Amino acid sequence: MRILVAPDKFKGSLSAVEVATTIAQAIASFDPKISIDLFPIADGGEGTATILAQHLGATRKLTQTVDAVGREIEAEHFVGERVAILDMSAASGLWRMQISELNPMYASTFGTGIQVRRLIEAEMPRILIGLGGSATSDAGLGMAAALGYKFYSDNGDPVVPSPARFCDIAAIEPPADLQCPECIGLSDVETRLTGPNGAIHTFGPQKGTQTASDRAARQRSEGIGLSN
């Protein structure tokens, strides 16, 4: 008998490789004569870049960047032949955050943008980005800011492009010299950002929308100004 083991990760517990290995060990303990093929898979969330890198023979690299709340970190990406692969969650991921730190009104993909900018500077012609597992709901505007896009209010003042300030954005100025390569987002869902079936409504609770809402309500009741 031959068995193909092709699991995704167990989110927050085991990577896809660890799941596959554990299943294979259990099968082998039942009957060591069974032939087992391991083929871990991914859905665009955490671990996607690692899985693709294994199949493409890409090399792991580290970039100095920041996480979703601006702390300095190192985040991984992978470089293969004419392609780079990274997970948005590497820099901007939920796994880097404590529950008390979750606040999608201010969390930013700026750190992922720094990774992309470094790959553009290295003249990488193709970049694959796993989009899942982030602590953010900023529609990628943080990434855009890291690439040189500028955001302004209706009176010309600069605006930090966090969801808390989206309503203040009246104009966007693209960078004059950005030579962007082919960038492909990897995801297992198609959805709008807003609306009753949108990404914020669907995935917001795991990113802290309820926590942020409770925090804001508590601050209002105590007469405390909202802050980052």
Secondary structure, DSSP 8 states (H G I E B T S, - for coil): -EEEE----BTTTB-HHHHHHHHHHHHHHH-TTSEEEE-----SSTTHHHHHHHHHT-EEEEEEEE-TTS-EEEEEEEEETTEEEEEHHHHHBGGG--GGG--TTT---HHHHHHHHHHHHTT-SEEEEE--SBS--STTHHHHHHTT-EEE-TTS-B---SGGGGGG--EEE--TT----EEEEE-S----SSSTTSHHHHHHHHHTHHHHHHHHHHHHHHT-----
